[in-house]
Amino acid sequence: MASIQKRPGRGGRLRYRVQIRLRGGVRSATFPTWQAARQWATITEGTLRTQRVEPTREALYHTLGELLERYRRQVGGPAVTEQKTTLLLSTALVVSLWHKSA
């Protein structure tokens, strides 16, 4: 469920911070009006409830290939070969397709 809190903004104006806690995740945003905050809360909460979750801003700028390369560098080191990276990528694709069909 969404909660809306009044917060002091610059110049003494009130801002409204919305927090939605649902399914173990938290989304939040700040708005200049209560109406805008309530509208965002309603739309976002409905989206989360139907599991049509939008990617975060950061996720929009990265690819799955970049994620796998970062994993190889940080976790796998030289033991994670290109062949293993390809296997991870194909497994992720199969899982993604399986979730879409369910």
C-alpha positions, -999 to 999 in steps of 0.1 A, spaced: 0 0 0 11 35 -7 19 61 19 21 99 13 41 121 36 44 159 36 80 171 34 94 206 35 109 217 2 130 245 -10 117 279 -2 93 266 24 70 249 -1 55 215 8 65 185 -13 48 151 -11 68 119 -9 51 87 -19 64 53 -8 50 20 -20 61 -12 -3 48 -42 -21 62 -77 -26 94 -70 -8 102 -40 -30 101 -2 -23 94 25 -48 94 61 -39 90 95 -56 85 131 -46 59 155 -61 49 192 -58 12 184 -52 -8 159 -33 -29 151 -64 1 143 -85 15 121 -57 -18 102 -53 -21 97 -91 15 83 -93 8 60 -63 -24 46 -78 -8 39 -112 25 25 -98 7 3 -72 -15 -11 -99 15 -19 -121 33 -36 -93 2 -57 -83 -2 -70 -119 36 -77 -120 41 -55 -150 71 -39 -132 89 -11 -151 127 -12 -151 145 13 -129 161 43 -146 196 27 -143 184 -5 -159 173 14 -191 210 23 -198 225 -12 -194 224 -44 -214 223 -80 -203 258 -84 -219 271 -57 -197 256 -74 -167 273 -107 -176 306 -90 -182 304 -73 -148 296 -106 -132 326 -122 -149 349 -95 -137 336 -92 -101 326 -128 -92 339 -152 -117 374 -138 -126 393 -157 -152 376 -190 -144 344 -177 -161 352 -182 -198 334 -169 -228 317 -203 -232 303 -200 -197 291 -165 -203 273 -177 -234 257 -205 -214 245 -179 -188 231 -157 -215 212 -186 -232 199 -198 -198 187 -162 -190 169 -161 -223 151 -194 -218 140 -184 -183 128 -150 -197 107 -168 -224 94 -193 -199 82 -165 -176 65 -147 -205 45 -178 -214 34 -185 -178 
